[in-house]
Amino acid sequence: MRNPLHDVAIAGIYATRQARHFDDETSETLTMEAMRGALADAGLTMADVDGISLSVGHPAKMSRSRGSMEGSRLFAGRSHWVGTKFSAVGALLEAASAIAYGNCDVVVLAAGQAGEHTSSEATAHWTRPSNPFYEPWGLHTAVEFALVAQQHMDTYGTTPENLAEVAATIRTYGSANPEAIFRDKGVITPEAVLASRMVASPLHLLDCAMTSEGAAAFVLTSAARATDLASIPVWVLGGAAERQGPSFGLGMPPLIETIGMVGSWAAGKAFAMAGLSPKDVGTCQFYDPFSFEIIRQFEAFGFCKQGEGGDFVMGGRIGLTGEIPVTTDGGTLSHSHPGIPATHLRVIEAVRQIRGQAGQRQAPNSAISLVSNGGGGHLWSDVLLLGRDRA
């Protein structure tokens, strides 16, 4: 029996300008710009839309019910479907199911954030959650991921040079991306990463994501509609969402034996749905809050065995001409990290690669891309497979 999700495609994409701070924009204005841009890319207007999934501002300040209400206002009383998920892959899978089962036909999924973090004196407020591991000990997000990385190093012999190879590769991608915040920085070397100041051992400053502002959106539609549009459709091949606990370790320490392979279940489901394996993937648009997370995801998603990720990323394998280019727009390390919209940017880069529209960072083998959201320190991981050809 044919999987109904295979009859769903991404028809339009758009990312606003990304910046460290916007003085003349709000989360709302950026989100609206992204929506209009994605619809224009698809050759559609709001009149064609009968479904919406929005994240405006940071989720900690916006309830799902408020997000639904904000989206519904755009329809002026016209009947429509509304999604409830925030992160891009989860929202896409929810919307794809709604399309596949006839609840709607064209869904715009967008997220925008501005004005949530205006100081560089401390880590962003969402990295300092109220839980028993943070409040007395300072276990903010960077430390959560650092502890998992350190355990991996102690257990498997992963080295700082392995982490630096990842950071240098992704940051160099960002330097070549004219839309990246850290564009035109030239080639970033592993030595430069290792020379940057320590944030939370073993993570140096250049191993860590930035904070920024911006918005992004994409349009999802049925096969019948997608093949009738001027834009190049990118097809949903498989996907799944996995949770192992409340996000950001609320009441749970980040132990590698319990969270080191978060995402393996989701990846297995996604590959089975697509009838593919890791060997079929041309690019990986991994969510990259920290360099080590790329190593962990390669293991969890089945590209190599647990403990082999450090060696796996070496020797140019994840570079543009390597076996498996990863996070080719520069990711959250050097492109942009505007909160939830960063998850949408992973989808957008995958679509650009599959369409052949990535410019000087275009990978030679881009027909199939794996997208991820979340990570080990977050205790969740969503996995999505997109392709040029319909399954």
N, C-alpha and C positions, 0 to 999 in steps of 0.2 A: 504494500500500500504506500502510495506517495506521501511524503511528509508535507503537510500544507505550508510549512514555513519556507519551503523551497520555491514557493510561488510569490515571494515577497522580495522587493528590491529597494535599495537606496537610490533615489532619483535626483537628489539635489543636496549640495553641501555649501557651507559658508562659515568663515571665521572672521570676526571683526579684527580690527587692529588690537594688538595686545600691548600692554604697558605696565610698568611697575605701579603707577598710580594714574588715574584719570581725574583731572580737576573739573572737567566739563561734561561728564557722563555719569549715569547711575546704572545700577543693575538692570533697571527696567528699560532704559533707552538702549543699552547694549544688546539686551535680549531681543528687543523688537527689531533692531538692525540685523541681527543674525537670522531671525525668522524670515524677514523680507529677502535677504540675500540668498538663503537656501531655496526659497520658493522660486526666485528669479532664475537660479541655476537650473531648476527643474522645468522651467517654462510654465509655472503655475502661479496662481494668485490665492489669496486667502479664501476667495469664493469657492475654490476647488477643494478646500480642506474640510474634512469632517471628523478629524481627531487631533488631539494636541497633548503634549507632555512637556511641562515646563519646570524649570528650577531657577527661580529668580532670587539672587542673593545667596547667602549661605544657609544650608538646611537647618542649622541649629537655630536660626531665626525665622524660619518659614515652615509652617506645618504643611502636611500633604493636602489638607482640606483647603488651606489658603491658596496653595499653588493651583489646585483645581478651579477655584473660584476666579483667580486672575486669568487663567486660560479661557474659561467659559465666557468672560466678558467680551472677548474678541469675536464671538459668534453672534452677538446681538439677538439672542433668542432662537437662533437656528439650532436644530438638533445636532448633537455631536457626541463623540466618545472622548473621555479624558483619562489619561494615564496617571499613575500614582507613584512611579519610581523616580529616583533622582539620578543616579549614575547612568551613563550613556548606554552601556551594554544591557543592563537590567531593563532600562526604559525601552530600548529597541526590541528586546525579546518580548516584553509585555505588549508593545504596539504591534509587532509582527503577528502575534497570536490573535490579536483583535482583528487585524486585516484578514488573516487566513480563515477565520471563522465568520467573516461577514459582518462584523460589528462596525466597520468603517473601511474606507478605501484609500484615503490620503491622510497621513499623520505627519505633522511637523513637530520635531523634538528639539528643544532649545534650552540653553542654560546661559546665564550671564551673572557676573559678580563684579561689583566695584564698591569701594569705600569700606570694605570689611576689615582691612588690616593696613593701617596708615603709619605705623611706627616700626622702625628697624631696631628698636632697643630690646625687643624680646621676640621669641618665636610667636607665630600667629596664635590667636586665642583658641582656635579649634585643635591645636596641637597640645593644649594643656587641659585635658578633660578632667572633670571632677570624679576621681575614683581613688580607691585606697592605695594604689601603687604610684599615683602621681602626687597627691597632696602632701604626704610626709617625705617623699624621697625625690621628687622632681622627675618622675618617669614620663617625660613628654614624648611626643611621637618619634623624634629622632633617636631617643634613647631606646625606645621599644625596638625599632628596626636594628639599631646598633647591637643590642644584646643578642638578637637572632644571628646577625652576621658574625659576632665574636664566637658564639657557640659553634657555628659552622666551621670557622677557622680552627677552633680547638679540636673539633671532632674529625674533620676531613683534611686539614692541612691547607685550606684555602688561604691565599696570601693577600696582603695589601695591594700588591701589584696586579692581582686579578681584578680587584675592585677598581683600581685606577685605570685599567684597560677599558672597562665598561664606561666609566665616567668620561674619559678622554674621547672615546669614539662617539658617544652621544653628543657631547658638547661640541665636537668638531662638526657634526651634522648641523647643529644649531647655528654655528658660525656661517654655514653655507646657505642658510634659510633666510631670505630677505624679510620674512615676517617674524623672525625670532627676536626676542628682546636682547639676547646676547649675540646678535648677528655681527659678522665682520670681525670676529676676534682672531681669525686665523686658525691654524691647526693647534689644538690643545693636546699636549703630551701627557702620558702617564706620570712623568716626572713632575709636571706642573701640578697635577692633582695631589701627589704625595707631598709636595712642598707647601700646599695650602694648609691653613691652621686646622687643628683638630677640633671637631665639634662634639662628637661622642664616639669614643674609641670603639671600632677602628675607622669610623667615618670622618673624613676630612671635609672641609667646606665645599670643595668641588665634587664631592660624592653626594651632596644633598641638593634637593630641589629648592628652587626659589619660591617667593610669593609674588603674585602679580594680579592683574585684572584684565578682564576681557569677556567675550562671549563666543559661542559657537552653536551651530544648528545643522540639522540634516532632515531630509524629507524621506519618508518611507511610504511605499505604495504597493499596490497589487501588480502582478505580472502583466495583466491586461492593460493596465494604465502605464506601467513603466515602459513597455515596448512601443508605446504610441507617443512617447515624448522625445524631444530633441536631444536631451542629455544621455550620457552613457550610463545604463543601469549597472549597478553592482549588487550581486545577489547574496542573499543570506543563505549560507550553506549549513550552519550548525551553531549551536550556542547553549550555554547553561550557566547558572549562577550557583555559587557554593558559599555557605556560611559555616564557620566553626565557633562562633561566639559573637557577642556584641562588639561593634567596631571600637577600635582604639583600646582594647584590653580592659574593658570595664569589669574589674574584679577578677581578671585572669592574667597571670604573668606570661610573657612571651617566651615560651620554651620551644626549642627546635624540635623536640620529639613529639610535640603535640600540634604545632602549627607550621613546621618546616615544609610540609607538602600541601599546604592549602592551595586549592585550585586543581589538584590532580583528578579529583572526581569530576569537576566541571569540564576539564579538558577532555577526559575520556568520553563524557557524554557528547560533547561538541564534535569530536572526531568521528564517533560512531554515527551520529546523525548525518554527517557530511560524507561518510564513506571514505574518509581520508586518514592519513597518519602524519606525524610531524615531518616526515621526509617530503611531503607534498607541498609544504608551506614555503613561499618565496620570501616574504618579509614578516617580521614580528613587530607589531606596534604595541609593545609592552608598556604598561603604566610604570613609571620610573621614579618613584618618590626618593629613592636612594639607589646608588649603584649596585649594592649587593642584591637588591630585589630582582634585578635582571638575571643574576646567576641562579637565584632560588627559583624563579619562574621557569627557566630552561629545564631545571630538574623536575619541577612539579608537573609541567606540561608534557613531559615524556621525550624531550629532545636529547636528554642524556640521563644517566642514572643519578640517584641522590649521592652527593659527595663529589661528582665529576664536573659540576658547573664551572668551578674556577678554571680548570684546564680548558673546558669547552669554549670559553669566550676568548681565548688567546689566539695569537697567530693570524689576526686579521679576519677571523671567521665572521664576526658581526659587523665588519666594515662594508662599505657599499659594494665592493667587488668580491666580498666573501660569500661563504655558503649561505648565511642567514642574516642579512642586514636587520638591525633592530632599532626601533624608535627613531626613524630616519628624519623626522623634522626637528629633532633636538629635545623633544619631550619636556618634562617639567624641570629638567636640569638646565636647559638653555633656551628653549622656545618660549613656554609660558606655563604658569601654574596658577590659574585663577579659580581655584576651588573646583566645584563640580564641573564647570566647562572644560577643565583639563581632561576629563574622561571623554567628552565629546570630541576633543581634538584628536584623540587616539583613533576614533572612527574616521574622522575627516582625512587624516594622513593615510590610512589604509585605502580609502576610496581614491585619493589622488594617485597613490602608487599603482593601484589596479587599473585606473583609467589611463595611466601613462602621463600624468600631468604634474609630476613632482619636480620638473626642471632639472637642475644640475645634481640633485640628490636622487634622481630616478634610479631605482634598482633594476638590474637587467632581467631578473626573474620575479615578476610582480603579480602574476595571475591569481595567486591565492595569498591572503594575509590573515594572520591571527592577531586579534585585538584582545587586550586584557584591561581590566579595571580592578583596583584594590591591591592587596598585597598581604604578605605574611604578618607584619605588624598590625595590620588592620583586622586580621582574622577573617577576611573574606576575599574571594576572587571570582570575578565574572570573566567568561571566556567566549569569544565570538570568532567564527570563521566566515570570511567574506571572499567572494570570487568573481572573476570576470565572466565565467561561463555558468549558466544555470545548472543546478544539480539535477 
